[in-house]
Amino acid sequence: MLATGLALLVAACGGGGKKTESTTTTAGGGSSQQKTFPNFRIVYDTGTDYLDPGLSYTVQGWQVMWNVYLSLLGYKHVNGPDGATIVPALAEDLPQISSDGKTYTLTLRKGLKYSDGTAVKASDFKYAIKRDFLVDSPGVGFFTNIVGADTFSETKKGDISGITADDATGKITIKLAKPQGDFQNILATIFAAPVPANTPAKDQSTHPIPSTGPYMIQSYSPSRQFVLVRNPSFKPTDDVPATNPDKMTVKIVEDDSAALQQVINGQADFDFHPIPVDRLASVQQQHGDQLKIFTPANTYYFFMNAREKPFDDVRVRQAVNYAIDRNALVRLYGGLATPTENILPPTYPQYKKHTLYPLNVSKAKQLINQAGVKGMTVTVWGSNRETSKKPVEYLQDVLKKIGLDAKLKIIDAAIYWTTIGNQKTKAQIGFADWFQDYPHPLDWFDVLLNGTRITDTHNNNYSNFNDGNVNQKIAQLKQKATLNDQINGQWAALDAQIMKKAGWAPYVNRQFTDFFGTDIDTGCYVSHVLYQLDFSRVCKK
C-alpha cells in the first residue's frame, strides 16, 4: 500500500575507504557496516516552514526532524514498504491497547536524556500535546479524540484529563473518547515528540529545543542555513540505529538549477530540489549513477475555497475540473508524473480510479455561465517555487479561457502554507500538494477534507470543504481498527463522493529525484516511505 522507490537498493554500506567503520545493528535487526564521516552537505529548497516539532508540517521539516525529535513510537529506518512498520522509539515497547480500543498504555525507556543532559520524563509527553494546542499547531486535530483535549483546546488552561503520566515509573496512559484506527501512527508523528516542560509555547525554530534523537539542531538561520550535529546523550537501539554523518550542514538555495550545479561542482553532497525539467535528460546521461528516482505517496491538486465566491458554487468547482488538461500538467513536471482525478494516490489499496472529469472546456464554460459568474475576478495563489508557479500560471490561463478574470498572486515559498492556511487570507484558489504523514486514508480525508477540523490558522483544509455526510462517514470509518477489503471499498467510495462535489481539482501524482555528489555511496541509499531520503543512513565511498 506504500510508495516505494523506482531504483531502491537495500540499506547496507559496502566498500572500503578511510572512514571509521564499526559493526552496528540496523532497524531491521540485522548487522551492517556503519561508516561515519565528518559532514554531509545538503542543498535544501525554501520550503522549510519551522524547525519546531510542534509547528513544522512540511516534508522538509519532517525529513530533518525525525532524526532529531523522537516520539514514543517511530518507523523502521529501511527501504520499501517495511519502512512503514511502527516500532518503539522512546517507548520500551508498542502500546498495550484495551479491548475497547480506547486506552493506550506505554512506558518510557529507562535512562533517557535530552541533548542538554536533562532527563526525559513521562510528563514531557503530556506537555508536548498541551503545547501543540497552546501554539495552535497544525497537528492539533490529531489529538482532539483524547479525553479532555477539546476542552483544553478551547480554554488553553488546566489539563488534558485523558493523559496521565507517572515520572517515577515512566508510565503513560492515554484515554480516547472513541476508538481510533490510526492512533499508533499519530503517536509516531513529530507533533507527539516529548519536549522539556519548560519549553516556551511559541516558535523555537531559532532557539532549538533539546533533542532526543541521534542529532540535535546546532543552529538555524532562516532562509540561509541550519546545522545538525550528533546528540551526545543519544544511545542507539535496534529500532533507532546508529548513524553515519557526524554533522549535517543544510544550505538553503532558492533556485533549482543553482542547487543542482552546487552538487555537480562538488560544493555539496546532496540536492533535495527536483532537477529542473530542462536539465533532467542531460543529468541522466552524464550523471546517471548519482541519480535516484523515487515515488512517494503524494497528490498535487488545486484547492478551491468553498467559503469564497465563486467557488462556493459546486458548478464552478466542477468547471475547473473539466477545464484542466491533466496530461499537459504532467509535461510541466518533465514527464515524472501521472495524471489523476483522485484524492488518494494509486499506491493505496483504497484507490479506485475516477473518470468523472474528462477534458471538456465547452462543458466548463457552460457551468460557469449557469453559475452566473462569468467575468468575475479571482486570485490564483502560488509560491515562487517552479513546481508551484508553473502550474498556477497554467491554471490562470485555463480560468481565463472558461470566463473568469484570473489574476496571479505569487508569494515566497517559506510563508506560502501558513498564508493560505490562514482564514484571514481568504485565498480563493491555488496550488496545493500532500505527502502522506503516515500510511492510512485518514491522513488524507480526516486531515485535509473533514469540515470539523477546519481551523482559523495553520488550516490544512485549504478548500474549506465541509460536507456533513462526508464528515459523518469519516467519523464512522475512523473507529475501524483494521483495514480490510470492505473498509477499503468504503474509503474508495468516499473519494468518489468528494470528487463528485469537486472538493479539489487533483491533477498529478509525482515522481522525484535524489541527486548525489560523486563521493556518496549510493549503496547505502534509504528512501523512506514517509520521510524520503534518510539522511542518517547516508555514507561515503
ZATI-718927 format. One record per residue (C-alpha): residue in three letters; z, y, x. Coordinates in steps of 0.02 Angstrom, whole numbers, plus 50000, padded with zeros to 5 digits. Layout:
! residues N
ALAZYX
...
//
This chain:
! residues 541
MET500005000050000
LEU500125011250151
ALA498975021450259
THR498535013150423
GLY497545019750571
LEU495735015350594
ALA495945011250777
LEU497775007550798
LEU498494997350940
VAL500154988350950
ALA501624998451014
ALA501784991351189
CYS501605000051355
GLY500594992351494
GLY500034996751668
GLY500965002551821
GLY501165019651896
LYS502605029751966
LYS503545032051803
THR505265024451780
GLU505175007851690
SER506544997751606
THR506644984251475
THR507194990551306
THR507244984251128
THR505944990951008
ALA506154994850823
GLY505354978250785
GLY506684969050881
GLY505564963451025
SER505534967751209
SER504344980551281
GLN504214991551435
GLN504975008751418
LYS504065021351528
THR504925038051545
PHE504055053651607
PRO504595071851628
ASN503645081851498
PHE502465078451352
ARG501445094151322
ILE500895096151141
VAL499725109051063
TYR500265112050883
ASP499475122350746
THR500335136350649
GLY500885125250504
THR502705123150556
ASP503745131250420
TYR505525128150484
LEU506445117850613
ASP507945116550497
PRO508155099350416
GLY508675107250251
LEU507145118350239
SER505655110650328
TYR504375102450214
THR502805100850318
VAL502035086750418
GLN502255097350573
GLY504125099750546
TRP504505081850498
GLN503435074250636
VAL504585082750761
MET506245081450670
TRP506275062950625
ASN506705060450809
VAL507985074750806
TYR508975073550644
LEU509325055650591
SER509795051450412
LEU510885037050355
LEU509295026850337
GLY507635028250427
TYR506005019050461
LYS505385007250595
HIS504525015350744
VAL502975004450733
ASN501145004950683
GLY500424999350518
PRO501244995350351
ASP502824989050438
GLY503185007150482
ALA503725009750301
THR505114997050320
ILE506795005350285
VAL508095002050420
PRO509845008450457
ALA509865024350562
LEU511595032450563
ALA512245019150442
GLU512855002250503
ASP511764993150379
LEU510704995350224
PRO511705001150072
GLN512644989949954
ILE511944993449781
SER512924989949622
SER512204978149491
ASP511814992849375
GLY510845001649515
LYS511915017349506
THR513135015849652
TYR512635015549836
THR513905012049973
LEU513585014550159
THR514635015750317
LEU514275026250471
ARG514055017750639
LYS515595019250749
GLY515715032250885
LEU514265043250829
LYS514195060450909
TYR513095075750889
SER512155082651039
ASP513575095151068
GLY514815080751086
THR515725082950921
ALA515995067750809
VAL514835063950663
LYS515895062450505
ALA515545054250338
SER515905070850253
ASP514475078750353
PHE513255069150242
LYS514065076650088
TYR513985093950164
ALA512135091650207
ILE511715088150024
LYS512765102949966
ARG511925113850097
ASP510215108850029
PHE510705116949865
LEU511515131849950
VAL509925135950049
ASP508765132549900
SER507975118249996
PRO506285111949933
GLY507115094849937
VAL508485098149808
GLY507505089149672
PHE507765072849765
PHE509645073749738
THR509855080149560
ASN510175062449497
ILE511795061649597
VAL513265063849478
GLY513855081949485
ALA512335088449578
ASP511605097549428
THR513225107149402
PHE513335111549586
SER511525117349587
GLU511945130049451
THR513625136249514
LYS513435133749702
LYS515325131549700
GLY516535117149705
ASP515975099649746
ILE514695086149706
SER515825073349623
GLY514585059049642
ILE514785058749833
THR516405052849911
ALA516635051850098
ASP518055044350200
ASP518055051550376
ALA519325038750435
THR518265023550392
GLY516535031650389
LYS516255025250212
ILE515085035050099
THR514905031349913
ILE513535039249806
LYS513525037849617
LEU511925041249519
ALA511795046449338
LYS510365034149313
PRO509585020249418
GLN508265027049537
GLY506945015749612
ASP506595026649764
PHE508365031749811
GLN508395022149976
ASN506815031550026
ILE507675047849980
LEU509165043450091
ALA507905041650232
THR507175059250211
ILE507545073250334
PHE508395082550190
ALA509765069250190
ALA510165070650376
PRO512015074250407
VAL512405090850491
PRO514075097850551
ALA515125105150411
ASN515175122150498
THR513275123950493
PRO512855140450407
ALA511985139350238
LYS510465149050299
ASP508935145350405
GLN509475138950576
SER507735136250649
THR508035148150794
HIS509865142750813
PRO509595123950823
ILE510845112950732
PRO511645099550842
SER510625083650829
THR510975065150802
GLY509295058050857
PRO508585054351029
TYR508065072651052
MET508815089651021
ILE507935106350998
GLN508245116651155
SER507355132451099
TYR506165139150967
SER505115154850972
PRO504225155650803
SER502325155850813
ARG502425153251002
GLN503335137851065
PHE504775125851044
VAL505545113551166
LEU506405096851137
VAL507485088251268
ARG508495072151269
ASN510095071751167
PRO511455066751292
SER512515059051153
PHE511165047651085
LYS511305028851105
PRO509785018351057
THR509855003850934
ASP508634990550880
ASP508095002050738
VAL508105018750832
PRO507435013751003
ALA507495021951173
THR506135034851200
ASN504875038951337
PRO504635057851361
ASP506145066451439
LYS505565082951367
MET504265088951242
THR503515106351255
VAL502625111251095
LYS501475126251112
ILE500845134150951
VAL499005138650955
GLU498095145450803
ASP496285141250846
ASP495715123050833
SER494385124550967
ALA495565133251089
ALA496855119451063
LEU495565105951097
GLN494995114651256
GLN496765115251324
VAL496855096251320
ILE495105094251393
ASN495595106251534
GLY497195096651572
GLN498345110651513
ALA499075099651375
ASP499285081051340
PHE499025080351151
ASP498085090451021
PHE498855089950847
HIS497425100350775
PRO495965091850688
ILE494475092650804
PRO493265106150743
VAL491795099050645
ASP490505106550763
ARG491335098350915
LEU491785081350844
ALA490175072450894
SER490255078551074
VAL492095073651090
GLN491705056251025
GLN490285054451152
GLN491145061951304
HIS492985057851274
GLY492955043151155
ASP494315033551246
GLN495515048351222
LEU495195049651034
LYS496045040750890
ILE495525042150708
PHE496825037850577
THR497045038650388
PRO498725044450322
ALA499095043850135
ASN498515061050080
THR497625070549942
TYR496825087749958
TYR496685097549796
PHE496525114549716
PHE498065119649618
MET497835129349456
ASN499365138549392
ALA499615133949210
ARG500825148549188
GLU499485161249231
LYS497885165849141
PRO496555159449137
PHE497225142749199
ASP498485141349057
ASP496955135148958
VAL496555116848991
ARG494705120448966
VAL494695132049117
ARG495575119049224
GLN494325105949167
ALA492905117849206
VAL493475119049387
ASN493495100049400
TYR491715098849331
ALA491065112849442
ILE491635107149615
ASP490465095949714
ARG491675084149800
ASN490325077249915
ALA489975094749976
LEU491825096650014
VAL491775080450114
ARG490475088550225
LEU491645103250260
TYR492785090750346
GLY491405083750455
GLY491245068150350
LEU493015062450394
ALA493505061650211
THR493095052750048
PRO492875061549880
THR494205059149747
GLU494705064249571
ASN496385055449584
ILE498135061449621
LEU498635045749715
PRO497655041049872
PRO496685024549873
THR497945016849994
TYR499155014549848
PRO499114998949737
GLN499385010649589
TYR497695018849623
LYS496325016349494
LYS494785026949524
HIS494395040449396
THR492655045949343
LEU493215059549225
TYR492305074249303
PRO490545070749364
LEU489755086249439
ASN489135096549291
VAL489025115349319
SER488245118149147
LYS489715109649064
ALA490905120349168
LYS490035136349110
GLN490155130748929
LEU492025127748945
ILE492275145049024
ASN491325152948880
GLN492295142848750
ALA493925148648828
GLY493355166748814
VAL493745170848995
LYS492015174449065
GLY492105188849190
MET493995187549211
THR494635191749386
VAL495535177549476
THR496285177049650
VAL495955161749758
TRP497345158349884
GLY497115150150053
SER497795150650230
ASN496925156050388
ARG496815137850447
GLU494995132150449
THR495395116750344
SER496065128150207
LYS494965143550225
LYS493285134650212
PRO493715125050051
VAL494355140849964
GLU492815150550018
TYR491815136549937
LEU492925137349782
GLN492685156149768
ASP490805153649764
VAL490945139949632
LEU492075150449520
LYS490835164849528
LYS489415153149477
ILE490345147549320
GLY490755165149265
LEU492395170449345
ASP492615185649457
ALA493425176649603
LYS494225185949748
LEU494955178349906
LYS496735180349969
ILE496925172850143
ILE498655173450224
ASP499465166550381
ALA499725147750379
ALA501515149750439
ILE502015157850274
TYR500725150350156
TRP501755136750072
THR503305147250045
THR502215161149974
ILE501265150849846
GLY502875141249809
ASN503735157249755
GLN503565161149569
LYS503535179849604
THR501865177549693
LYS501045171449531
ALA499685162849632
GLN498315158149508
ILE497275145349603
GLY497075139549782
PHE497155126549918
ALA498475112949924
ASP498715095950004
TRP500025082350004
PHE500515069050129
GLN501745055850073
ASP503585058550110
TYR503845040150075
PRO502755026150004
HIS503165027149818
PRO502195035249673
LEU503745045349630
ASP503435055449788
TRP501835061649705
PHE502175062749520
ASP504025067249521
VAL503945079549665
LEU502285087949625
LEU501975086449438
ASN503655084549349
GLY503935100449249
THR505815098249254
ARG505785100449444
ILE504905117349446
THR505925129849547
ASP505855148749575
THR505675147049763
HIS505085132849875
ASN504195125849723
ASN503105110749759
ASN502295110349586
TYR501065124149630
SER500125121349466
ASN501755123249368
PHE501135108349270
ASN502415104949134
ASP501965092049003
GLY503385084548901
ASN502565067548883
VAL502205066549069
ASN503985071949113
GLN504675058548998
LYS503575045049072
ILE504075049749249
ALA505915048849199
GLN505635031649123
LEU504695024549272
LYS505945032249393
GLN507255019749336
LYS506195004549380
ALA506954996149532
THR505394986549582
LEU503524989649582
ASN502564975449501
ASP500814974349427
GLN501394980449257
ILE502314995549327
ASN500874999449445
GLY499704999649295
GLN500815012349209
TRP500775023649360
ALA498865022249364
ALA498785026949180
LEU499905042049212
ASP498715047849349
ALA497285047449222
GLN498355055849087
ILE498745070549200
MET496955072249259
LYS496285072449081
LYS497315088149063
ALA496685093849233
GLY498395096249313
TRP497485097849479
ALA495715098149545
PRO495845084549681
TYR494345083649796
VAL494575072949953
ASN495665060550046
ARG495525064950231
GLN495465055650395
PHE496195063850550
THR496045064450739
ASP497315062350878
PHE496615068251045
PHE497485064751211
GLY497355070151391
THR496665058151519
ASP498415054251588
ILE499065047251422
ASP499095028451400
THR498405025451225
GLY499045007551235
CYS500715015051182
TYR499955023751030
VAL501025022750873
SER500325031450719
HIS501725030650592
VAL501315028950408
LEU502445043750365
TYR502615054350521
GLN500925051650606
LEU500985051350797
ASP502695045150852
PHE503005056950999
SER504475046451058
ARG503375031251095
VAL502045040451199
CYS501875035251381
LYS500805039951530
LYS499655028951632
//
